[in-house]
Amino acid sequence: MSQPTDTTGFARSLAEGIPDRLPPAPEKDRSVSHAPTRRQVLTPAEKKLALRNALRYFPSSQHEILAPEFAAELEQEGRIYMHRFRPTEYPMAARPIGEYPARCAQAAAIMLMIQNNLDPAVAQHPHELITYGGNGTVFQNWAQYRLTMQYLSEMTEEQTLVLYSGHPLGLFPSHRDAPRLVVTNGMVIPNHSSPDDYERLAALGVTSYGQMTAGSFMYIGPQGIVHGTTITLMNAARKYLGASGDDLLKGKLYVTSGMGGMSGAQAKAAVIAGAVGVIAEINPEAIWKRHEQGWLDEVETDLDRLLARIELARVNGEAVSLGYLGNVVDLWEKLADNQVPIDLGSDQTSLHNPFGGGYYPAGLTLDESNRMMADDPARFKDEVRKTLVRHVDAVNRMVGQGMHFWDYGNAFLLEAARAGAPVTAKDGSFIYPSYVEDIMGPMCFDYGFGPFRWVCTSGDSGDLRISDGIAARVLSEMAAEAPPEIRQQLLDNQRWITEAEGHAMVVGTRARILYSDEEGRKRIALAFNEAIREGMISAP
């Protein structure tokens, strides 16, 4: 985790909010991934409204400079991010909680998590304030970030901050037991909630899509989804492959796609589960980022060499992740044409955003796709749909050869059906299950097991190690007395937490996740409280 060199300057900058004097406009930083140019959807009158919405954060004396600058951003990027106000005076990363200029610990913790969500090591497109999923937004612009940090630095335990799609409405009187922060994102009535409506409202600067943990400031890096993916793969092996014991997926092949903020967890999860994981990713920045972080073992650009490596790994029973830098449809078609024996398959492209960078057509490079997305969105949409049909055709062929496939909750089947691909039965239902209804639901969620996360606000790896040990002890005690229907889940989570540090999953602030039911959450939380009270853990 990055450490500041000047905590006084850092604290002063956060507490200042939007500076009185305009900061210099930074050059575009090519060392980080940037969001694709969004398509132009606003009328001339709506573009003026978008500018007025953006300029409301600034005194009229600055409008002459900022108006043309923001207009250029809107024209060139499809959004107004206010790049001039992106902080460059300090590294964007979560710091120990004591370094934040806050009047209450809750506010400092929120500031810590906001910066974690925007850390370039964590976020997908950090300078466009996108944490994951192509459009999982923390704030709509950098003015909102600066204002929110200012409010949090002023907040007491008798106040609550209210945010609406990143826009801070202000600090309101409340009480110690009230929430310190109330957040709502993307609240739109159903008749105006289509994808086209979203694009227009987002371009206007009046709504944002916060995903599950981006706009609520709770993202702990891809580790958060590694655990769920690991448990999903292990239970899929039990259900679909009849596997048992510790080596559930040894010599088994899992094929999928995505190396982004969430999907990037699949490579690590496949290795933890003991499988040969093959993951396609078209964005070189995303795939090399995961490789450099140690989350992806190998990267291949040639499909023939990849198939040879897959066979070697499968025969040797390796637990290894193999990344393919290219389009996932090219991968699926190559596997199908060569009748490669695949055991499990899924997809984690961002098909909740199919025409805005969440899914890329086959036959085009990433740059060609991004240009077409902005310059000819109708053709881009048509190419996406054609590719989805090919995608499904290859998957169907592999299922015919014995592969088990599921939808990962990313709208793959929904968008494939809309594209005309054969994914529905005669009664209109999908021919493949979702991972929730078929795997995680009956095996975890139906028994009250779900994500339970904690963050060590000290930033100290020692605190995380102690918390891992506490959680493992509680899970062991619970497993010894649990009924048979939930004992396996407790044992899976105990194994996960015992091995977690060894898998080096922390990206960003020191945090951990496991799945727990209500009893487990209470027992682990109470044990954490006791450890903090006794000084075993140094901070909340």
Buried (B, 14 or more C-beta within 10 A) or exposed (E): BBEBEEBEEBBEBBBBBBEEEBBEEEEEEEEBBBBBBBBBBBEEEEBEBBBEBBBEBBEEEBBEEBBEBBBEBBEEBBBBBBBBBBBEEBBBBBBBBBBBBBBBBBBBBBBBBBBBBBBBBBBBBBBBBBBBBBBBBBBBBBBBBBBBBBBBBBBBBEBBBBBBBBBBEEBEEBEEEEEBBBBEBBEBEEEEEEEEBBBBBBBBBBBBBBBBBBBBBBBBBBBBBBBBBBBBBBBBBBBBBEBEEEBBBBBBBBBBBBBBBBBBBBBBBBBBBBBBBBBBBBBBBBBBBBBEBEBBBBBBEEBEEBBEBBBEBBEEBBBBBBBBBBBBBBBBBBBBEEEBBBBBBBBBBBBBBBBBBBBBBBBBEBEEBBBBBBEEBEEBBBBBBBBBBBBBBBBBBBBEEEBBBBBBBBBBBBBBBBBEBEBBEEEEEBEBBBBBBBBBBEBBBEBBBBBBBBBBBBBBEEBBBBBBBBBBBBBBBBBEEBEEEBBBBBBBBBBBBBBBBEBEBBBBBBBBBBBBBEEBBEBBBEBBEEBBEEEBBBBB
